[in-house]
């Protein structure tokens, strides 16, 4: 019997190189869009390097315990809050335990509100620091990861008169897995928050990006995402990387624009390293750019990004 020579790696289906680069950008954009943060000019006191707030509206340092309790009941729901356990010490929740619908548990050592607007139904500003978070994940949520541990900074302010939203700091730091940081400013924001996610997003429907910076300093999450992508196409990660490498010269000939070249360079660098990759995305448009178009990656015919439509964003995308 004649033995068959080993088959060469095939180019990945569905333009996996773009999926790899897109995974980086999409994760960054969607998470960044969900957490929106702000800053104001009528400042009386600072808030620990986060948002600055007006004394008449802010709960800073020595606020009433009832203000925090009322905010939690309103934002989370009294019934859901009763399922959690915690100790409220001034502006800090300690030893927090939260059951999840999947039967898992989230624990947090401390949740401290450095600033919180208690004068409006939906807070116009907030600066909260989460320390010592530990969350069990449902099986398969992130391949090979059953628990995430780390800290979060959540800080924002909304100016309803000017319809502006500023995000000085939104960071998710999970050592050993990934760190994600978002900052930026937005205009044409109709409202902040809402009773449902749909209502919250409707307030951002006409929002525009004035500037935006996203830094994804990854350790192991990208590997898990790429392995999941490879598995969905019946490949190993090494086969995926080999296929992309084979397809790269053809894609470089087809994608000749400056932004396209940046995306290809990011994809190549991410696939070469896989672990310990830092990806930085900066948008600095000359005029505010519609947020909806950015989040949709200006999708053109065939489901591929329309890079020409994204040119006004003056995007810079780098990986190291």
C-alpha positions as CSV (number, residue, x, y, z in Angstrom):
1,X,0.0,0.0,0.0
2,X,1.3,3.4,-1.0
3,X,1.5,5.9,1.8
4,X,0.0,9.4,1.2
5,X,2.1,12.5,1.8
6,X,0.9,14.6,4.7
7,X,-1.6,17.3,3.6
8,X,-0.5,20.9,3.7
9,X,-2.4,23.2,6.0
10,X,-5.4,24.7,4.1
11,X,-6.3,28.4,4.3
12,X,-8.8,28.8,7.0
13,X,-12.4,29.1,5.9
14,X,-14.4,32.3,6.3
15,X,-11.3,34.5,6.1
16,X,-10.2,33.5,9.6
17,X,-7.4,36.0,9.5
18,X,-10.1,38.7,9.6
19,X,-11.9,36.8,12.2
20,X,-8.8,36.8,14.4
21,X,-8.3,40.5,14.0
22,X,-12.0,41.1,14.3
23,X,-12.2,39.2,17.5
24,X,-9.8,41.6,19.0
25,X,-11.6,44.7,17.8
26,X,-15.2,43.4,18.4
27,X,-14.5,42.3,22.0
28,X,-12.9,45.7,22.7
29,X,-15.7,47.7,21.1
30,X,-18.6,45.8,22.7
31,X,-17.2,45.8,26.2
32,X,-16.2,49.5,25.8
33,X,-19.7,50.4,24.6
34,X,-21.3,48.7,27.6
35,X,-19.4,50.6,30.2
36,X,-19.6,54.4,29.6
37,X,-17.8,56.9,31.9
38,X,-17.6,60.7,32.4
39,X,-16.1,64.0,33.7
40,X,-17.4,67.5,34.4
41,X,-16.3,71.1,34.8
42,X,-18.3,72.4,37.7
43,X,-15.9,70.7,40.1
44,X,-15.9,71.1,43.9
45,X,-14.0,68.0,45.0
46,X,-12.0,65.3,43.3
47,X,-12.8,61.6,43.4
48,X,-9.6,59.6,43.7
49,X,-8.3,60.1,40.2
50,X,-11.6,59.2,38.7
51,X,-14.6,61.4,37.9
52,X,-14.9,64.9,39.5
53,X,-18.3,65.8,40.9
54,X,-20.5,68.6,42.2
55,X,-20.8,68.7,46.0
56,X,-24.6,69.2,45.9
57,X,-25.1,66.0,44.0
58,X,-22.3,63.7,44.9
59,X,-22.0,61.1,47.6
60,X,-18.3,61.3,48.4
61,X,-16.6,59.8,51.4
62,X,-19.1,60.5,54.2
63,X,-22.4,59.9,52.5
64,X,-25.4,58.3,54.1
65,X,-25.6,54.5,54.1
66,X,-29.2,54.8,53.1
67,X,-28.2,56.5,49.8
68,X,-26.1,53.5,48.8
69,X,-28.7,51.0,49.9
70,X,-31.5,52.8,48.0
71,X,-29.2,53.0,44.9
72,X,-28.5,49.2,45.0
73,X,-32.2,48.4,45.4
74,X,-33.1,50.6,42.5
75,X,-30.4,49.5,40.1
76,X,-30.3,45.8,40.9
77,X,-33.8,45.2,42.2
78,X,-34.7,44.6,45.8
79,X,-35.6,40.9,45.1
80,X,-32.2,40.3,43.5
81,X,-30.4,42.2,46.2
82,X,-31.9,40.0,48.9
83,X,-30.2,37.0,47.3
84,X,-26.8,38.5,47.9
85,X,-25.0,38.8,51.1
86,X,-22.7,41.8,52.1
87,X,-21.8,44.2,54.8
88,X,-22.4,47.9,54.1
89,X,-19.8,50.0,55.8
90,X,-20.2,53.7,54.8
91,X,-19.6,53.9,51.1
92,X,-18.1,50.4,50.9
93,X,-19.7,47.0,50.5
94,X,-17.5,44.3,52.0
95,X,-17.5,40.5,51.7
96,X,-20.1,40.4,48.9
97,X,-21.5,37.0,47.7
98,X,-23.8,36.9,44.7
99,X,-25.4,33.7,43.3
100,X,-25.8,33.5,39.5
101,X,-28.7,32.0,37.5
102,X,-26.3,29.2,36.4
103,X,-25.8,28.1,40.0
104,X,-22.3,29.7,40.2
105,X,-21.1,32.3,42.7
106,X,-19.5,35.7,42.5
107,X,-17.6,37.0,45.5
108,X,-16.0,40.4,46.0
109,X,-13.9,41.6,48.9
110,X,-14.8,45.3,48.5
111,X,-16.9,47.6,46.3
112,X,-16.2,51.2,47.2
113,X,-18.2,54.2,45.8
114,X,-15.9,57.1,45.6
115,X,-18.6,59.2,43.9
116,X,-22.2,58.6,43.2
117,X,-25.0,60.9,41.9
118,X,-28.0,60.3,44.3
119,X,-30.0,63.3,43.0
120,X,-31.2,61.8,39.7
121,X,-33.2,58.6,39.0
122,X,-30.3,57.4,36.8
123,X,-26.9,58.6,38.2
124,X,-25.3,61.2,36.0
125,X,-21.9,60.2,37.5
126,X,-20.3,57.4,39.3
127,X,-16.9,56.3,40.4
128,X,-16.8,52.8,41.9
129,X,-13.8,50.5,42.6
130,X,-14.2,46.7,42.8
131,X,-11.4,44.8,44.5
132,X,-10.9,41.1,45.0
133,X,-13.6,39.9,42.5
134,X,-13.8,36.1,42.0
135,X,-16.3,34.7,39.6
136,X,-17.0,31.1,38.7
137,X,-17.8,30.7,35.0
138,X,-20.2,28.3,33.3
139,X,-18.5,25.5,31.5
140,X,-17.4,26.6,28.0
141,X,-18.0,30.3,28.5
142,X,-14.2,30.8,28.1
143,X,-12.5,27.6,26.9
144,X,-10.1,26.3,29.6
145,X,-11.1,29.0,32.1
146,X,-13.4,28.1,35.0
147,X,-12.9,31.2,37.2
148,X,-11.8,34.8,36.8
149,X,-10.2,36.9,39.6
150,X,-9.3,40.5,39.6
151,X,-10.3,44.2,40.1
152,X,-12.5,46.6,38.2
153,X,-12.7,50.5,38.0
154,X,-16.0,51.9,36.8
155,X,-16.1,55.7,36.5
156,X,-18.2,57.9,34.3
157,X,-20.2,61.2,34.0
158,X,-23.1,62.4,31.8
159,X,-23.9,66.0,31.2
160,X,-27.6,66.0,30.1
161,X,-27.5,69.7,29.1
162,X,-24.5,69.3,26.8
163,X,-25.5,65.7,25.9
164,X,-21.9,64.6,26.5
165,X,-20.4,61.5,28.1
166,X,-16.8,61.2,29.2
167,X,-15.1,58.0,30.3
168,X,-11.9,58.8,32.2
169,X,-11.4,55.2,33.3
170,X,-13.0,51.8,32.8
171,X,-10.6,49.0,33.5
172,X,-11.1,45.3,34.0
173,X,-7.9,43.7,35.3
174,X,-7.8,39.9,35.7
175,X,-4.1,38.9,36.3
176,X,-3.1,35.8,34.5
177,X,-5.9,36.2,32.0
178,X,-6.3,39.7,30.6
179,X,-6.5,43.4,31.3
180,X,-8.9,45.7,29.4
181,X,-9.0,49.5,29.6
182,X,-11.4,52.0,27.9
183,X,-11.4,55.8,28.0
184,X,-13.1,58.4,25.8
185,X,-15.6,61.1,25.2
186,X,-18.9,61.0,23.4
187,X,-21.4,63.7,22.1
188,X,-25.1,63.6,21.2
189,X,-25.9,61.3,24.1
190,X,-29.7,61.5,24.7
191,X,-29.9,59.9,28.1
192,X,-27.9,57.8,30.6
193,X,-29.2,54.4,31.8
194,X,-32.7,53.1,31.7
195,X,-35.0,50.5,33.2
196,X,-33.9,47.9,30.7
197,X,-30.8,47.3,28.5
198,X,-32.8,48.3,25.5
199,X,-33.7,51.6,27.1
200,X,-30.1,52.2,28.1
201,X,-28.9,51.6,24.5
202,X,-31.6,53.8,23.0
203,X,-30.0,56.7,24.8
204,X,-26.8,56.0,22.9
205,X,-28.5,55.5,19.6
206,X,-27.4,58.8,18.2
207,X,-24.1,59.1,20.1
208,X,-20.9,60.1,18.4
209,X,-17.3,59.5,19.2
210,X,-15.2,62.5,20.0
211,X,-12.2,60.4,21.0
212,X,-11.7,56.8,22.2
213,X,-8.8,54.8,23.4
214,X,-8.9,51.0,24.0
215,X,-6.0,49.0,25.4
216,X,-6.2,45.2,25.6
217,X,-3.2,43.9,27.5
218,X,-3.8,40.2,27.1
219,X,-2.1,37.2,28.7
220,X,-4.2,34.1,27.9
221,X,-7.7,35.1,26.8
222,X,-6.7,35.6,23.1
223,X,-5.3,32.0,23.0
224,X,-8.6,30.7,24.4
225,X,-10.6,32.7,21.7
226,X,-8.3,31.5,18.9
227,X,-8.4,27.9,20.1
228,X,-12.2,28.1,20.1
229,X,-12.2,29.6,16.6
230,X,-9.9,26.8,15.4
231,X,-12.0,24.1,17.0
232,X,-15.2,25.5,15.3
233,X,-13.5,25.0,12.0
234,X,-12.2,21.5,12.8
235,X,-8.6,22.6,13.2
236,X,-5.9,22.8,15.9
237,X,-4.5,26.2,16.8
238,X,-1.2,25.3,14.9
239,X,-3.2,24.4,11.8
240,X,-5.1,27.6,12.1
241,X,-1.9,29.6,12.3
242,X,-0.4,27.8,9.4
243,X,-3.4,28.3,7.2
244,X,-3.5,32.0,8.0
245,X,0.2,32.3,7.2
246,X,-0.5,30.7,3.9
247,X,-3.4,33.0,3.1
248,X,-1.6,36.2,4.3
249,X,0.2,37.2,1.1
250,X,-3.1,37.0,-0.9
251,X,-4.9,39.1,1.6
252,X,-2.1,41.7,1.6
253,X,-2.5,42.1,-2.1
254,X,-6.3,42.6,-1.8
255,X,-6.2,44.9,1.3
256,X,-4.0,47.9,0.4
257,X,-5.5,50.7,2.4
258,X,-3.6,52.1,5.5
259,X,-6.3,50.9,7.9
260,X,-6.4,47.5,6.3
261,X,-2.7,47.2,6.6
262,X,-2.9,48.0,10.3
263,X,-5.6,45.3,10.8
264,X,-3.5,42.7,9.0
265,X,-0.4,43.7,11.0
266,X,-2.3,43.3,14.2
267,X,-3.7,40.0,13.2
268,X,-0.3,38.7,12.2
269,X,1.4,39.9,15.4
270,X,-1.4,38.5,17.6
271,X,-1.2,35.1,15.8
272,X,2.6,35.1,16.0
273,X,2.6,35.7,19.8
274,X,-0.8,34.4,20.9
275,X,0.1,34.9,24.5
276,X,1.1,38.3,26.2
277,X,-0.2,40.5,23.3
278,X,-1.1,44.2,23.9
279,X,-3.4,45.7,21.3
280,X,-4.1,49.4,21.3
281,X,-7.0,51.0,19.4
282,X,-7.2,54.8,19.2
283,X,-9.9,56.8,17.4
284,X,-9.3,60.6,17.0
285,X,-11.8,61.8,14.4
286,X,-11.6,65.4,13.1
287,X,-15.4,65.5,13.6
288,X,-17.5,63.3,16.0
289,X,-18.2,59.9,14.4
290,X,-21.4,57.9,14.9
291,X,-20.8,55.3,17.6
292,X,-23.2,52.8,15.9
293,X,-21.1,52.8,12.8
294,X,-18.0,52.1,14.8
295,X,-19.6,49.2,16.8
296,X,-20.9,47.6,13.6
297,X,-17.4,48.0,12.1
298,X,-19.1,49.7,9.2
299,X,-20.0,46.3,7.8
300,X,-20.2,46.3,4.0
301,X,-21.5,43.7,1.6
302,X,-20.6,40.1,2.4
303,X,-20.1,40.8,6.1
304,X,-16.6,42.3,5.8
305,X,-15.7,45.6,7.3
306,X,-16.1,48.6,5.0
307,X,-12.7,50.3,5.8
308,X,-13.5,53.3,3.6
309,X,-16.5,54.1,5.9
310,X,-14.2,54.0,8.9
311,X,-11.6,56.5,7.5
312,X,-13.2,59.5,9.2
313,X,-12.4,57.9,12.6
314,X,-8.7,58.4,12.0
315,X,-8.1,55.0,13.6
316,X,-4.8,53.7,14.8
317,X,-4.5,50.0,15.6
318,X,-1.3,48.5,16.9
319,X,-0.1,45.3,18.5
320,X,3.0,44.5,20.5
